[in-house]
Amino acid sequence: MAKYNIGGYIFDDENKAKKAAKELKAVEYILGQIKDSDENAVLTVYKKLLNQRMFSTEIGMSFLAQLRQNLLDSEVFTPEDIPPVYSLEEPPKDVTPEEKTEDTNSFSDEKVSKAKKEKADKKVVAKVTNDSSEIKRLKAINKVLLIFCIALLLCVLGMFYVSTTINSPTILDYEEKLIDKYSSWEQDLTEREEAIREKE
C-alpha cells in the first residue's frame, strides 16, 4: 500500500493525502496573510476558521492548535477569549448571532480587500498593457530606423561605385586633372616657342 508524505505527516489513503495537500496550501496562504497582523486580527481569523470548520486532517488541526497556542503565548487574551479547537468527531455547532455578525463583518472586510486587490490587479494589467504597447511602438521605430540606415549605406556605396567608374573629373581629383592639363599646355607652348626661334 502506497504511503504519502504531506508536510511531514504520513497518509495511507490517497484521497486524504490530496485533502491534506490542499489544507497545507491553505495553511501556507493563511500564514502569509496574517504574517504582519496584530493579535486581534489573528484571533478573528482563528475564530473564522473554527466557525467554517475548514480543516479536517492532521495538518489543518495541528495548525489550528498551534495558532491557539500562539495566541495564548502572546498573553493578550485569556484562555476564555480563545475558543478551543473543534473535535472532528463532534458535529458542527450552530452559529450564534454574534458570530454570524462577526463572520459577516470579516466577510465584508474580505470583500473590500478583494475589491482593492482586483483594482490593484487591474492597474498592473493596465501597466503591463501600456508597457507592451510602448515596446511595440519602439520596435516599429527600430525597424524604420534600420531600413533608413540600410538605404543610406546603399546610397554611400553607390556614390563610391559611380566615382570609381566614370572618367569625368570629380571634386576629389579635379585639382590634379587641372594641373595635368595646364602642364601639358605649358609644354606645348615651350615646344612652339622653340620651333619659332629655330625658324628665326
MDAnalysis code that builds the backbone (N, CA, C; Angstrom):
import MDAnalysis as mda
import numpy as np

u = mda.Universe.empty(600, n_residues=200, atom_resindex=np.repeat(np.arange(200), 3), trajectory=True)
u.add_TopologyAttr("name", ["N", "CA", "C"] * 200)
u.add_TopologyAttr("resid", np.arange(1, 201))
u.add_TopologyAttr("resname", ["MET", "ALA", "LYS", "TYR", "ASN", "ILE", "GLY", "GLY", "TYR", "ILE", "PHE", "ASP", "ASP", "GLU", "ASN", "LYS", "ALA", "LYS", "LYS", "ALA", "ALA", "LYS", "GLU", "LEU", "LYS", "ALA", "VAL", "GLU", "TYR", "ILE", "LEU", "GLY", "GLN", "ILE", "LYS", "ASP", "SER", "ASP", "GLU", "ASN", "ALA", "VAL", "LEU", "THR", "VAL", "TYR", "LYS", "LYS", "LEU", "LEU", "ASN", "GLN", "ARG", "MET", "PHE", "SER", "THR", "GLU", "ILE", "GLY", "MET", "SER", "PHE", "LEU", "ALA", "GLN", "LEU", "ARG", "GLN", "ASN", "LEU", "LEU", "ASP", "SER", "GLU", "VAL", "PHE", "THR", "PRO", "GLU", "ASP", "ILE", "PRO", "PRO", "VAL", "TYR", "SER", "LEU", "GLU", "GLU", "PRO", "PRO", "LYS", "ASP", "VAL", "THR", "PRO", "GLU", "GLU", "LYS", "THR", "GLU", "ASP", "THR", "ASN", "SER", "PHE", "SER", "ASP", "GLU", "LYS", "VAL", "SER", "LYS", "ALA", "LYS", "LYS", "GLU", "LYS", "ALA", "ASP", "LYS", "LYS", "VAL", "VAL", "ALA", "LYS", "VAL", "THR", "ASN", "ASP", "SER", "SER", "GLU", "ILE", "LYS", "ARG", "LEU", "LYS", "ALA", "ILE", "ASN", "LYS", "VAL", "LEU", "LEU", "ILE", "PHE", "CYS", "ILE", "ALA", "LEU", "LEU", "LEU", "CYS", "VAL", "LEU", "GLY", "MET", "PHE", "TYR", "VAL", "SER", "THR", "THR", "ILE", "ASN", "SER", "PRO", "THR", "ILE", "LEU", "ASP", "TYR", "GLU", "GLU", "LYS", "LEU", "ILE", "ASP", "LYS", "TYR", "SER", "SER", "TRP", "GLU", "GLN", "ASP", "LEU", "THR", "GLU", "ARG", "GLU", "GLU", "ALA", "ILE", "ARG", "GLU", "LYS", "GLU"])
u.atoms.positions = np.array([
    [0.842, -1.193, 0.000],
    [0.000, 0.000, 0.000],
    [0.888, 1.259, 0.000],
    [0.529, 2.202, -0.888],
    [1.338, 3.425, -1.022],
    [1.134, 4.332, 0.183],
    [2.198, 4.998, 0.567],
    [2.132, 5.967, 1.670],
    [2.500, 7.321, 1.110],
    [1.804, 8.339, 1.596],
    [2.006, 9.699, 1.095],
    [2.488, 10.587, 2.226],
    [3.606, 11.258, 1.983],
    [4.162, 12.171, 2.987],
    [3.777, 13.599, 2.600],
    [2.900, 14.195, 3.376],
    [2.452, 15.568, 3.129],
    [2.782, 16.407, 4.358],
    [3.704, 17.339, 4.196],
    [4.062, 18.248, 5.293],
    [4.575, 17.540, 6.537],
    [5.231, 16.395, 6.346],
    [5.775, 15.657, 7.489],
    [4.792, 14.653, 8.076],
    [3.559, 14.589, 7.566],
    [2.555, 13.624, 8.022],
    [2.399, 12.525, 6.969],
    [2.274, 11.284, 7.441],
    [2.140, 10.144, 6.540],
    [0.666, 9.776, 6.419],
    [0.201, 9.619, 5.165],
    [-1.194, 9.241, 4.892],
    [-1.201, 7.979, 4.048],
    [-2.085, 7.031, 4.439],
    [-2.222, 5.788, 3.681],
    [-3.217, 5.958, 2.535],
    [-4.218, 6.807, 2.758],
    [-5.298, 6.973, 1.789],
    [-4.964, 8.124, 0.826],
    [-5.105, 7.863, -0.472],
    [-4.754, 8.880, -1.481],
    [-5.669, 10.105, -1.389],
    [-6.973, 9.866, -1.188],
    [-7.921, 10.993, -1.095],
    [-7.606, 11.879, 0.104],
    [-7.281, 11.241, 1.235],
    [-6.940, 12.008, 2.429],
    [-5.636, 12.772, 2.216],
    [-4.712, 12.168, 1.491],
    [-3.435, 12.832, 1.189],
    [-3.672, 14.066, 0.318],
    [-4.582, 13.941, -0.662],
    [-4.914, 15.082, -1.524],
    [-5.551, 16.201, -0.704],
    [-6.442, 15.798, 0.191],
    [-7.101, 16.785, 1.055],
    [-6.074, 17.466, 1.958],
    [-5.129, 16.685, 2.475],
    [-4.077, 17.236, 3.335],
    [-3.200, 18.204, 2.556],
    [-2.913, 17.873, 1.297],
    [-2.098, 18.771, 0.454],
    [-2.824, 20.096, 0.248],
    [-4.148, 20.038, 0.024],
    [-4.934, 21.271, -0.122],
    [-4.903, 22.080, 1.161],
    [-5.046, 21.380, 2.291],
    [-5.027, 22.076, 3.577],
    [-3.657, 22.704, 3.842],
    [-2.592, 22.016, 3.418],
    [-1.243, 22.566, 3.584],
    [-1.101, 23.871, 2.803],
    [-1.640, 23.890, 1.580],
    [-1.612, 25.123, 0.778],
    [-2.415, 26.220, 1.466],
    [-3.593, 25.845, 2.023],
    [-4.430, 26.826, 2.715],
    [-3.697, 27.386, 3.936],
    [-3.006, 26.522, 4.662],
    [-2.240, 26.951, 5.843],
    [-1.147, 27.940, 5.433],
    [-0.428, 27.599, 4.356],
    [0.637, 28.489, 3.885],
    [0.070, 29.848, 3.469],
    [-1.096, 29.815, 2.816],
    [-1.734, 31.066, 2.385],
    [-2.138, 31.908, 3.603],
    [-2.765, 31.249, 4.586],
    [-3.220, 31.965, 5.785],
    [-2.029, 32.551, 6.537],
    [-0.953, 31.773, 6.649],
    [0.249, 32.273, 7.323],
    [0.799, 33.514, 6.613],
    [0.749, 33.485, 5.283],
    [1.208, 34.649, 4.518],
    [0.342, 35.870, 4.767],
    [-0.981, 35.643, 4.938],
    [-1.909, 36.757, 5.143],
    [-1.785, 37.369, 6.543],
    [-1.544, 36.518, 7.557],
    [-1.533, 37.026, 8.936],
    [-0.130, 37.335, 9.444],
    [0.868, 37.215, 8.545],
    [2.272, 37.392, 8.937],
    [2.502, 38.712, 9.675],
    [1.945, 39.805, 9.147],
    [2.180, 41.124, 9.739],
    [0.971, 41.633, 10.536],
    [0.003, 40.770, 10.799],
    [-1.214, 41.202, 11.504],
    [-0.997, 41.234, 13.012],
    [-1.814, 42.043, 13.687],
    [-1.736, 42.069, 15.151],
    [-2.545, 40.906, 15.734],
    [-2.497, 40.758, 17.065],
    [-3.141, 39.607, 17.714],
    [-4.651, 39.586, 17.510],
    [-5.293, 40.768, 17.508],
    [-6.752, 40.817, 17.328],
    [-7.148, 40.275, 15.954],
    [-6.398, 40.647, 14.935],
    [-6.690, 40.160, 13.583],
    [-6.479, 38.652, 13.502],
    [-5.421, 38.161, 14.163],
    [-5.148, 36.721, 14.158],
    [-6.271, 35.973, 14.870],
    [-6.760, 36.545, 15.990],
    [-7.870, 35.910, 16.716],
    [-9.121, 35.862, 15.840],
    [-9.387, 36.928, 15.096],
    [-10.550, 36.957, 14.201],
    [-10.441, 35.869, 13.150],
    [-9.251, 35.721, 12.572],
    [-9.036, 34.674, 11.562],
    [-9.211, 33.293, 12.193],
    [-8.664, 33.133, 13.393],
    [-8.769, 31.850, 14.105],
    [-10.233, 31.474, 14.342],
    [-11.015, 32.441, 14.835],
    [-12.447, 32.170, 15.090],
    [-13.191, 31.838, 13.801],
    [-12.842, 32.545, 12.748],
    [-13.481, 32.305, 11.448],
    [-13.173, 30.891, 10.958],
    [-11.912, 30.467, 11.128],
    [-11.529, 29.116, 10.718],
    [-12.288, 28.060, 11.522],
    [-12.472, 28.351, 12.813],
    [-13.234, 27.418, 13.658],
    [-14.683, 27.337, 13.191],
    [-15.298, 28.497, 12.926],
    [-16.705, 28.522, 12.511],
    [-16.914, 27.819, 11.179],
    [-15.976, 27.962, 10.285],
    [-16.108, 27.343, 8.956],
    [-15.716, 25.868, 8.972],
    [-15.066, 25.426, 10.057],
    [-14.569, 24.043, 10.160],
    [-13.810, 23.680, 8.864],
    [-12.877, 24.545, 8.551],
    [-12.170, 24.469, 7.279],
    [-11.228, 23.266, 7.191],
    [-10.711, 22.830, 8.320],
    [-9.700, 21.766, 8.308],
    [-10.262, 20.461, 8.849],
    [-9.784, 19.353, 8.250],
    [-10.254, 18.049, 8.733],
    [-9.143, 16.994, 8.710],
    [-7.898, 17.418, 8.455],
    [-6.774, 16.468, 8.504],
    [-5.806, 16.915, 9.600],
    [-4.828, 16.058, 9.860],
    [-3.867, 16.361, 10.927],
    [-3.128, 17.679, 10.672],
    [-2.886, 17.980, 9.414],
    [-2.154, 19.214, 9.076],
    [-2.946, 20.436, 9.518],
    [-4.219, 20.492, 9.108],
    [-5.066, 21.635, 9.466],
    [-5.324, 21.724, 10.959],
    [-5.559, 20.572, 11.589],
    [-5.879, 20.572, 13.017],
    [-4.664, 21.000, 13.847],
    [-3.479, 20.530, 13.457],
    [-2.281, 20.934, 14.206],
    [-1.998, 22.422, 13.995],
    [-2.321, 22.945, 12.794],
    [-2.169, 24.381, 12.541],
    [-3.086, 25.185, 13.463],
    [-4.348, 24.748, 13.580],
    [-5.293, 25.446, 14.466],
    [-4.807, 25.410, 15.915],
    [-4.327, 24.230, 16.343],
    [-3.828, 24.093, 17.714],
    [-2.631, 25.011, 17.954],
    [-1.733, 25.088, 16.977],
    [-0.553, 25.954, 17.097],
    [-0.957, 27.424, 17.107],
    [-1.946, 27.779, 16.293],
    [-2.426, 29.157, 16.233],
    [-3.020, 29.561, 17.586],
    [-3.793, 28.647, 18.180],
    [-4.380, 28.920, 19.504],
    [-3.287, 29.078, 20.554],
    [-2.264, 28.214, 20.476],
    [-1.169, 28.271, 21.444],
    [-0.406, 29.589, 21.315],
    [-0.191, 30.030, 20.065],
    [0.497, 31.311, 19.838],
    [-0.300, 32.476, 20.430],
    [-1.629, 32.413, 20.282],
    [-2.478, 33.471, 20.842],
    [-2.404, 33.460, 22.374],
    [-2.372, 32.261, 22.948],
    [-2.250, 32.156, 24.413],
    [-0.889, 32.673, 24.871],
    [0.162, 32.328, 24.118],
    [1.517, 32.755, 24.478],
    [1.698, 34.268, 24.388],
    [0.893, 34.904, 23.553],
    [1.021, 36.365, 23.409],
    [0.581, 37.096, 24.677],
    [-0.203, 36.425, 25.536],
    [-0.707, 36.963, 26.808],
    [-1.563, 38.220, 26.628],
    [-2.100, 38.386, 25.416],
    [-3.016, 39.494, 25.175],
    [-4.431, 39.065, 25.553],
    [-4.711, 37.770, 25.398],
    [-6.049, 37.230, 25.671],
    [-5.986, 36.204, 26.812],
    [-7.108, 36.026, 27.430],
    [-7.223, 34.952, 28.428],
    [-7.653, 33.691, 27.693],
    [-7.463, 32.531, 28.313],
    [-7.890, 31.284, 27.647],
    [-9.383, 31.271, 27.301],
    [-10.190, 32.030, 28.101],
    [-11.634, 32.076, 27.821],
    [-11.929, 32.857, 26.535],
    [-11.032, 33.811, 26.193],
    [-11.240, 34.609, 24.973],
    [-10.989, 33.796, 23.701],
    [-10.200, 32.739, 23.849],
    [-9.807, 31.958, 22.666],
    [-10.532, 30.617, 22.706],
    [-11.482, 30.414, 21.798],
    [-12.222, 29.143, 21.818],
    [-11.306, 27.956, 21.524],
    [-11.605, 26.800, 22.128],
    [-10.761, 25.625, 21.856],
    [-10.980, 25.125, 20.423],
    [-10.015, 24.374, 19.943],
    [-10.124, 23.788, 18.601],
    [-11.205, 22.722, 18.617],
    [-12.028, 22.698, 17.561],
    [-13.121, 21.726, 17.482],
    [-12.566, 20.320, 17.304],
    [-13.376, 19.355, 17.692],
    [-13.001, 17.958, 17.502],
    [-13.658, 17.462, 16.218],
    [-12.970, 16.618, 15.508],
    [-13.525, 16.119, 14.246],
    [-14.710, 15.191, 14.469],
    [-14.796, 14.610, 15.692],
    [-15.899, 13.686, 15.984],
    [-17.202, 14.424, 16.275],
    [-17.091, 15.623, 16.894],
    [-18.327, 16.329, 17.276],
    [-18.948, 17.018, 16.061],
    [-20.315, 17.028, 16.011],
    [-20.969, 17.677, 14.875],
    [-20.769, 19.190, 14.948],
    [-20.884, 19.902, 13.805],
    [-20.723, 21.349, 13.836],
    [-21.791, 22.011, 14.679],
    [-21.397, 22.992, 15.522],
    [-22.350, 23.674, 16.393],
    [-23.077, 24.756, 15.605],
    [-24.242, 25.133, 16.122],
    [-24.980, 26.236, 15.491],
    [-24.232, 27.532, 15.757],
    [-24.209, 28.369, 14.766],
    [-23.509, 29.637, 14.887],
    [-24.414, 30.637, 15.592],
    [-23.879, 31.312, 16.617],
    [-24.645, 32.317, 17.352],
    [-24.781, 33.581, 16.513],
    [-25.797, 34.411, 16.798],
    [-25.950, 35.654, 16.023],
    [-24.717, 36.549, 16.088],
    [-24.052, 36.566, 17.274],
    [-22.828, 37.377, 17.410],
    [-21.754, 36.904, 16.437],
    [-21.577, 35.570, 16.376],
    [-20.561, 35.009, 15.496],
    [-20.916, 35.241, 14.043],
    [-22.266, 35.183, 13.762],
    [-22.714, 35.463, 12.403],
    [-22.343, 36.873, 11.995],
    [-22.601, 37.822, 12.940],
    [-22.264, 39.227, 12.657],
    [-20.765, 39.363, 12.435],
    [-20.000, 38.691, 13.315],
    [-18.534, 38.752, 13.201],
    [-18.085, 38.189, 11.858],
    [-18.725, 37.046, 11.471],
    [-18.403, 36.444, 10.182],
    [-18.764, 37.363, 9.030],
    [-19.939, 37.996, 9.150],
    [-20.383, 38.925, 8.104],
    [-19.427, 40.089, 7.985],
    [-19.016, 40.631, 9.159],
    [-18.065, 41.749, 9.139],
    [-16.750, 41.341, 8.494],
    [-16.265, 40.167, 8.900],
    [-14.997, 39.724, 8.340],
    [-15.156, 39.419, 6.863],
    [-16.390, 38.935, 6.501],
    [-16.655, 38.673, 5.091],
    [-16.671, 39.962, 4.294],
    [-17.306, 41.009, 4.876],
    [-17.338, 42.300, 4.165],
    [-15.929, 42.895, 4.085],
    [-15.146, 42.726, 5.176],
    [-13.747, 43.174, 5.129],
    [-12.990, 42.443, 4.021],
    [-13.303, 41.139, 3.931],
    [-12.658, 40.326, 2.910],
    [-13.053, 40.809, 1.520],
    [-14.354, 41.173, 1.375],
    [-14.834, 41.677, 0.082],
    [-14.123, 42.969, -0.292],
    [-13.974, 43.857, 0.721],
    [-13.300, 45.137, 0.477],
    [-11.858, 44.893, 0.060],
    [-11.171, 44.013, 0.805],
    [-9.769, 43.746, 0.461],
    [-9.666, 43.059, -0.899],
    [-10.676, 42.213, -1.210],
    [-10.688, 41.558, -2.519],
    [-10.881, 42.584, -3.619],
    [-11.789, 43.556, -3.368],
    [-12.020, 44.619, -4.356],
    [-10.755, 45.443, -4.559],
    [-10.070, 45.756, -3.439],
    [-8.805, 46.506, -3.548],
    [-7.777, 45.727, -4.348],
    [-7.719, 44.408, -4.079],
    [-6.765, 43.574, -4.781],
    [-7.087, 43.532, -6.270],
    [-8.393, 43.412, -6.605],
    [-8.800, 43.397, -8.015],
    [-8.428, 44.706, -8.689],
    [-8.649, 45.840, -7.956],
    [-8.305, 47.154, -8.507],
    [-6.801, 47.237, -8.767],
    [-6.009, 46.758, -7.800],
    [-4.553, 46.758, -7.961],
    [-4.145, 45.866, -9.130],
    [-4.820, 44.703, -9.262],
    [-4.528, 43.804, -10.374],
    [-4.824, 44.465, -11.712],
    [-5.966, 45.215, -11.750],
    [-6.327, 45.922, -12.986],
    [-5.264, 46.957, -13.335],
    [-4.767, 47.664, -12.297],
    [-3.709, 48.652, -12.536],
    [-2.465, 47.973, -13.106],
    [-2.122, 46.818, -12.535],
    [-0.946, 46.079, -13.006],
    [-1.147, 45.651, -14.454],
    [-2.382, 45.135, -14.761],
    [-2.681, 44.703, -16.136],
    [-2.585, 45.888, -17.083],
    [-3.158, 47.056, -16.656],
    [-3.096, 48.262, -17.497],
    [-1.650, 48.683, -17.728],
    [-0.831, 48.607, -16.659],
    [0.587, 48.988, -16.785],
    [1.306, 48.051, -17.742],
    [1.016, 46.751, -17.608],
    [1.643, 45.764, -18.497],
    [1.215, 46.023, -19.941],
    [-0.100, 46.350, -20.134],
    [-0.609, 46.642, -21.477],
    [0.088, 47.868, -22.044],
    [0.197, 48.927, -21.212],
    [0.890, 50.141, -21.648],
    [2.339, 49.844, -22.010],
    [2.990, 49.033, -21.156],
    [4.391, 48.672, -21.420],
    [4.515, 47.901, -22.731],
    [3.580, 46.960, -22.966],
    [3.668, 46.164, -24.191],
    [3.394, 47.029, -25.416],
    [2.449, 47.998, -25.318],
    [2.200, 48.890, -26.457],
    [3.413, 49.793, -26.696],
    [4.064, 50.225, -25.611],
    [5.279, 51.037, -25.730],
    [6.392, 50.230, -26.400],
    [6.518, 48.963, -26.038],
    [7.526, 48.088, -26.641],
    [7.247, 47.911, -28.134],
    [5.942, 47.719, -28.487],
    [5.582, 47.568, -29.898],
    [5.941, 48.831, -30.678],
    [5.651, 50.001, -30.088],
    [5.941, 51.276, -30.745],
    [7.450, 51.416, -30.974],
    [8.231, 51.085, -29.934],
    [9.688, 51.179, -30.053],
    [10.239, 50.203, -31.086],
    [9.647, 49.011, -31.181],
    [10.078, 48.036, -32.180],
    [9.809, 48.564, -33.587],
    [8.629, 49.217, -33.769],
    [8.293, 49.780, -35.085],
    [9.288, 50.877, -35.463],
    [9.604, 51.758, -34.496],
    [10.584, 52.823, -34.747],
    [11.946, 52.220, -35.092],
    [12.312, 51.176, -34.371],
    [13.581, 50.489, -34.615],
    [13.650, 49.950, -36.042],
    [12.543, 49.349, -36.530],
    [12.511, 48.813, -37.898],
    [12.689, 49.933, -38.916],
    [11.964, 51.049, -38.701],
    [12.057, 52.180, -39.641],
    [13.479, 52.717, -39.691],
    [14.092, 52.887, -38.513],
    [15.467, 53.396, -38.458],
    [16.454, 52.438, -39.130],
    [16.233, 51.147, -38.946],
    [17.100, 50.146, -39.571],
    [17.005, 50.233, -41.093],
    [15.772, 50.352, -41.609],
    [15.572, 50.480, -43.066],
    [16.251, 51.756, -43.569],
    [16.093, 52.850, -42.827],
    [16.692, 54.126, -43.202],
    [18.217, 54.017, -43.252],
    [18.814, 53.369, -42.243],
    [20.277, 53.190, -42.201],
    [20.769, 52.352, -43.387],
    [20.041, 51.286, -43.710],
    [20.429, 50.436, -44.846],
    [20.359, 51.238, -46.148],
    [19.285, 52.062, -46.290],
    [19.148, 52.884, -47.502],
    [20.318, 53.864, -47.622],
    [20.688, 54.508, -46.509],
    [21.821, 55.444, -46.529],
    [23.118, 54.733, -46.897],
    [23.319, 53.561, -46.341],
    [24.528, 52.790, -46.645],
    [24.590, 52.451, -48.125],
    [23.446, 52.051, -48.703],
    [23.406, 51.734, -50.132],
    [23.719, 52.976, -50.979],
    [23.191, 54.140, -50.550],
    [23.474, 55.399, -51.268],
    [24.971, 55.698, -51.265],
    [25.605, 55.562, -50.112],
    [27.045, 55.844, -49.997],
    [27.837, 54.885, -50.867],
    [27.501, 53.603, -50.831],
    [28.199, 52.610, -51.646],
    [28.001, 52.911, -53.135],
    [26.799, 53.331, -53.502],
    [26.513, 53.692, -54.895],
    [27.364, 54.873, -55.343],
    [27.495, 55.870, -54.465],
    [28.312, 57.036, -54.800],
    [29.772, 56.636, -55.026],
    [30.302, 55.775, -54.173],
    [31.682, 55.325, -54.354],
    [31.837, 54.562, -55.672],
    [30.854, 53.738, -55.975],
    [30.914, 52.955, -57.230],
    [30.921, 53.889, -58.431],
    [30.032, 54.892, -58.408],
    [29.945, 55.839, -59.523],
    [31.252, 56.614, -59.667],
    [31.808, 57.062, -58.535],
    [33.054, 57.865, -58.597],
    [34.231, 57.063, -59.125],
    [34.243, 55.778, -58.913],
    [35.375, 54.971, -59.403],
    [35.195, 54.546, -60.849],
    [33.958, 54.533, -61.367],
    [33.742, 54.009, -62.717],
    [33.685, 55.088, -63.792],
    [33.351, 56.346, -63.471],
    [33.267, 57.371, -64.527],
    [34.609, 58.065, -64.711],
    [34.827, 58.619, -65.961],
    [36.107, 59.239, -66.299],
    [36.103, 60.755, -66.125],
    [34.956, 61.383, -66.072],
    [34.914, 62.851, -65.954],
    [35.473, 63.260, -64.598],
    [36.099, 64.444, -64.539],
    [36.719, 64.852, -63.268],
    [35.684, 65.089, -62.171],
    [36.024, 64.656, -61.023],
    [35.155, 64.872, -59.858],
    [35.833, 65.850, -58.918],
    [35.145, 66.250, -57.919],
    [35.701, 67.201, -56.945],
    [36.977, 66.655, -56.331],
    [37.022, 65.355, -56.124],
    [38.166, 64.753, -55.455],
    [39.447, 64.852, -56.305],
    [39.344, 64.604, -57.631],
    [40.554, 64.623, -58.445],
    [40.574, 65.781, -59.455],
    [39.735, 66.764, -59.263],
    [39.639, 67.900, -60.191],
    [40.939, 68.702, -60.235],
    [41.512, 68.937, -59.064],
    [42.746, 69.739, -58.973],
    [43.875, 69.060, -59.752],
    [44.016, 67.754, -59.585],
    [45.072, 67.003, -60.271],
    [44.901, 67.080, -61.774],
    [43.642, 66.928, -62.243],
    [43.386, 66.942, -63.682],
    [43.683, 68.323, -64.261],
    [43.344, 69.393, -63.495],
    [43.635, 70.756, -63.971],
    [45.147, 70.994, -64.080],
    [45.890, 70.551, -63.084],
    [47.348, 70.719, -63.093],
    [47.950, 69.977, -64.287],
    [47.479, 68.752, -64.515],
    [47.971, 67.963, -65.656],
    [47.691, 68.674, -66.977],
    [46.461, 69.222, -67.077],
    [46.059, 69.908, -68.301],
    [46.936, 71.132, -68.556],
    [47.145, 71.965, -67.500],
    [47.958, 73.176, -67.656],
    [49.431, 72.837, -67.928],
    [49.919, 71.796, -67.319],
    [51.325, 71.423, -67.567],
    [51.506, 70.951, -69.011],
    [50.505, 70.255, -69.546],
    [50.604, 69.831, -70.952],
    [50.521, 71.035, -71.879],
    [49.724, 72.049, -71.553],
    [49.654, 73.298, -72.343],
    [51.009, 74.012, -72.308],
    [51.575, 74.058, -71.099],
    [52.861, 74.747, -70.922],
    [53.944, 74.084, -71.777],
    [53.953, 72.772, -71.745],
    [54.943, 72.038, -72.529],
    [54.729, 72.302, -74.027],
    [53.464, 72.313, -74.425],
    [53.123, 72.567, -75.827],
    [53.587, 73.966, -76.259],
    [53.383, 74.952, -75.363],
    [53.787, 76.338, -75.655],
    [55.308, 76.454, -75.781],
    [56.037, 75.828, -74.871],
    [57.505, 75.888, -74.935],
    [58.010, 75.235, -76.216],
    [57.412, 74.153, -76.637],
    [57.816, 73.492, -77.880],
    [57.590, 74.419, -79.075],
    [56.454, 75.132, -79.097],
    [56.137, 76.054, -80.183],
    [57.132, 77.237, -80.205],
    [57.440, 77.735, -78.984],
    [58.386, 78.849, -78.885],
    [59.756, 78.439, -79.462],
    [60.167, 77.243, -79.112],
    [61.466, 76.747, -79.622],
    [61.429, 76.612, -81.142],
    [60.317, 76.162, -81.652],
    [60.188, 75.995, -83.123],
    [60.250, 77.361, -83.815],
    [59.614, 78.360, -83.237],
    [59.612, 79.715, -83.811],
    [61.022, 80.280, -83.773],
    [61.726, 80.094, -82.664],
    [63.097, 80.587, -82.526],
    [64.013, 79.966, -83.567],
    [63.824, 78.671, -83.799],
    [64.662, 77.986, -84.777],
    [64.442, 78.561, -86.187],
    [63.177, 78.888, -86.490],
    [62.856, 79.454, -87.802],
    [63.488, 80.825, -87.950],
    [63.524, 81.575, -86.885],
    [64.116, 82.917, -86.945],
    [65.602, 82.804, -87.128],
])
